[in-house]
Amino acid sequence: MNIDLIFRIAAIGILVAVLNSLLTKSGREEQAMMTTLAGLVVVLLMVVKEIANLFDTVKALFDF
């Protein structure tokens, strides 16, 4: 894992926050919620991929 992952997650968080703010102020609360959920799903998929890599590394380390 490198620092690039943290920067990507932070960038997605900032982008989602700005979009959420813009959509809420324009009266589109439903789209704002969907944007927030989409950002959350993207970040969770990124984290799950890294956790899978961690498990593969541990598995290879102990030869299971």
C-alpha positions as CSV (number, residue, x, y, z in Angstrom):
1,M,0.0,0.0,0.0
2,N,1.3,3.4,-0.9
3,I,0.3,7.0,-0.2
4,D,-1.4,7.2,-3.6
5,L,-4.4,5.3,-2.2
6,I,-4.9,7.9,0.6
7,F,-4.7,10.7,-1.9
8,R,-7.3,9.1,-4.2
9,I,-9.7,8.5,-1.3
10,A,-9.2,12.1,-0.2
11,A,-9.8,13.4,-3.7
12,I,-13.0,11.4,-4.0
13,G,-14.2,12.7,-0.6
14,I,-13.6,16.3,-1.6
15,L,-15.3,15.8,-5.0
16,V,-18.3,14.1,-3.4
17,A,-18.6,16.9,-0.7
18,V,-18.6,19.6,-3.3
19,L,-21.1,17.8,-5.5
20,N,-23.3,17.1,-2.4
21,S,-23.2,20.8,-1.4
22,L,-24.0,22.0,-4.9
23,L,-26.9,19.6,-5.4
24,T,-28.3,20.3,-1.9
25,K,-28.3,24.1,-2.5
26,S,-30.0,23.6,-5.8
27,G,-32.8,21.6,-4.2
28,R,-31.9,18.2,-5.5
29,E,-31.5,16.3,-2.2
30,E,-32.2,12.9,-3.8
31,Q,-29.3,13.3,-6.3
32,A,-27.1,14.6,-3.5
33,M,-27.8,11.4,-1.5
34,M,-27.1,9.2,-4.5
35,T,-23.9,11.0,-5.2
36,T,-22.8,10.5,-1.7
37,L,-23.7,6.8,-1.8
38,A,-21.9,6.3,-5.1
39,G,-18.8,7.9,-3.6
40,L,-19.0,5.7,-0.6
41,V,-19.3,2.6,-2.8
42,V,-16.3,3.6,-4.9
43,V,-14.2,4.1,-1.8
44,L,-15.3,0.8,-0.2
45,L,-14.5,-1.1,-3.4
46,M,-11.0,0.4,-3.4
47,V,-10.5,-0.5,0.3
48,V,-11.9,-4.1,-0.2
49,K,-9.4,-4.6,-3.1
50,E,-6.5,-3.6,-0.8
51,I,-7.8,-5.9,2.0
52,A,-7.9,-8.7,-0.6
53,N,-4.3,-8.0,-1.5
54,L,-3.4,-8.1,2.2
55,F,-5.0,-11.5,2.7
56,D,-3.2,-12.8,-0.4
57,T,0.1,-11.6,0.9
58,V,-0.5,-13.2,4.3
59,K,-1.6,-16.4,2.6
60,A,1.5,-16.5,0.5
61,L,3.7,-15.6,3.5
62,F,2.4,-18.6,5.5
63,D,1.9,-20.9,2.5
64,F,-1.7,-21.8,3.2
